[in-house]
Amino acid sequence: MTNPEPAGSAHPARAAGYALIGVAVIALVIGVTSLFIGGDDPDTGAQQSSAPPSSQQPTNSSDTPSSGSTSSGSTSAAAPTTTSPAAPDTPAPTTVPGAAGSTTAAPPPVTVPAKPPVRVYNNSTVVGLAAKASDDIRRAGWEVADTGNYSQGQIPTTTVYFRPGTDEEASAQQLAQALKAEVKPRFDGIESAHAGIIVIVTNDYQGPSPGKI
């Protein structure tokens, strides 16, 4: 007849078996949990493994010196290159008279008309008055072509006469101003006389003022 095992030795073996079963259950639970957790996001591991190291991340464009940067690291923007459109054909500039750089012809000299010859006639009672007046007229710049007496009538005052419509008028005006005499167109008695200015002096002739000639 077999002797039964003591009751005290069976209890430790049973306790060890329970412990092994508990460990197996815990391991199973952990494995199942890990399986479900990992299955929720299958791409997570791939994304983490494919991400480049932090040292290889592309740098900011502001930190990268451009080709125009200096040794101190400062950057300068390159000036944009612009292409101007071709200018249309334009005619050659013309030289404007009086413009800078242009050659202008000297103005022609002002031609002063020659003073007409003067004929002096005495219509006074003063002998030699025509000769005296002739000297004054020459000093004033006119040429005296003839002197004489005028006895065809009485002239009221010393007068310088000219032919209307000729260049004698302007010269007669100047001469009359120098001699302090009147100036008038020729009258009928001397209209057909020689060309030039005619001066008829009378008793009131005083001659030019001092300094006038």
C-alpha positions, 0 to 999 in steps of 0.5 A: 500500500502506497503511502500518500505524499505529505500535505505540506510538500504539495502546497509549495509546488502548487503555489509555484504553478500558480505563479508560472500561470500568472506570469504567462497570463501577464506576458500574454496580456502585454503581448496582445496589448503591444500587438493592438497598439502597434497595429493602430498606426503602422506608418509611425515607425516608417515615418520616424525611421525615414526622417533625416537626422537633425544635422541634415535638415535644410538650412533657412535661406536667410542663413545661407550667404548668397553669391554676393555676400562679403567675408563678414557674412552680410548679404547684398541683393544683386541688382536686377539686370534690365535690357533697354528696348532698342531705340528707334532710328532717329534723324541726325540732329540739325544744328540750330543757329545760336545753339551751343557749339554751333558756328554762326556767321557774324552779322553783316555790318550795319551800313550807314548811308552816306550823308548827302552833299549839302549846298548852303545859300545865304538869304540874310543881310549878313555878308559871308554868313553862308561861308560861316554856316558851311564851316559849321556843317563840315565840322558836323560831318557833312560835305558841303558841295556848294555855297552861294546866295538865295535871292528868289524870295524871303525865307523867314528862318534858317531851314534845312530842305530835303527831297521827300521820299529819299534818304535825304530826309533822315540826314536833314533831320540830323543836320537841322538838329545840329544847326538848331534850324527847321527842317522841311521838304523842298518847295517849288523854287528849289525843287529841281535843284541839284540832289542833296540837302539845301540849307538856306541861312537867314539873319537868325542863324546862330550856329550849333550850340557849343559842344554839339559839333 
